Amino acid sequence: MAAGGRAPAPWVLLCLGALLAPWVSAGGPCQVEVNISSTGTLPNGTLYAAKGSQVDFSCSSSSWPPPIVEWWFQAPDSRTEPFGNNWTASSFKLFLMSQNLQGNYTCLAKNMLSGRHRNVTTELLVYSPPPSVPQCWAEMSPGTFMLQLTCRWDKGYPDPNFLWTEEPGGVVVGKSQLGVERLNQSQLSDGKKFKCVGSHIVGPESGTSCMVQIRSPSILSEPMKTCFVGGNVTFTCQVSGAYPPAKILWLRNLTQPEVVIQPSSHYVITHNGQSSTLTIRNCSQGLDEGYYVCRAENPVGLREVDIWLSVKEPVNIGGIVGTIVSLLLLGLAIISGLILYYSPMFCWKVGRTFRRQDMGDVMVLVDSEEEEVEEEKDVAEEEEEEANERVELPKEVQKHSHIHRVTALVNGNIEQMGNGLQALQDDSGEQQSDTVQDDDRPV
């Protein structure tokens, strides 16, 4: 009798008898042992192997005569099928474990003499880490204005675990299998970094990670716009540097609090990524003139820019063009007058050109000076005295006036100028000759 007052099980005695005196009678099988190597063990005792690895299977039992060992396999949601058999022992290897080799492995030991049998079933899972690296991003939480951090590491089995930390410093933000964490405003600041570390049960041991950096938005827009009454005008608001992406709103700064502009037939709002436009149709001076606000906001920060809209009456283009033409004509007339006033020779040349006259004409100017007049008076008095002294009747005395002849060369014709001077000299000589002849006549 065993310790504790309990008798051993009959099969134990039979196994002992078969082992001690195998020639007496058949016994077993007993003590069936299954060994599956190159595997890991979960807390509940379940074995697991990594995808692509090699796994060794072996099964043994105490029996007389030696038992027949058989292996059976049952995949999830399928029936049990034989895997192989051996007369004395069973061992085999599976190379490149895959998902379809996951399931229950059963070792069956049977005593062919006595007909007795025993079996042991072991569950084996096949795990696989994700083939790529984690992907993480930040966004606004749906339905709220909180920052949501999301980390994904897909196509692995089972799901990996995720750890979010603040960087630098490594302060833990959260840990879960979902990889999603929501942060309130006090945990956020412009430029802060968050790191997601993904870990899987089959490795890698140090895990793999990704990082996000959050930033507040910046806005670029024109400060002033002009619209004519009845026309259209478009405001453009360009947001940059915002992560997660900012939400863009258009407001009219007429009342407090500011009024958010809603799309309508008068206001047309379009969004293209982080760029937004507001088009105002049929501008009205009383209704539309004033300040407009473009607002960009994400959980990290808020930025606004004011745009002033000036609405003006349409300009008379025809009147402006007429005024410009009139000014040009007036300027041309003034310039022409100045040229005519300060350049008489230019006018003379123009006139000669229109009259088609010979450009070799010579102009003679005569000028009598006071001294020459006095000399003529003196000569006349002397002649009168001589005439009184003569007996005969006085002859006609020809007065010689000193004439200043000024010859102007008009077209650079030197020969004609010389001919004109020679003619004047000949005329002077003839006059002097006639005077001499008159003086030589007898009284």
PyMOL commands that set and color helices and strands:
alter all, ss='L'
color gray80, all
select helices_A, chain A and resi 10-20+99-101+185-187+285-288+317-342+344-355+370-389+414-440
alter helices_A, ss='H'
color red, helices_A
select strands_A, chain A and resi 27-37+40-41+47-50+55-64+68-74+80-86+90-94+103-110+117-127+135-140+147-152+161-167+171-176+180-183+193-199+208-213+218-221+224-228+233-240+247-252+259-260+267-272+275-280+290-298+301-312+362-367+404-409
alter strands_A, ss='S'
color yellow, strands_A
deselect
rebuild
show_as cartoon
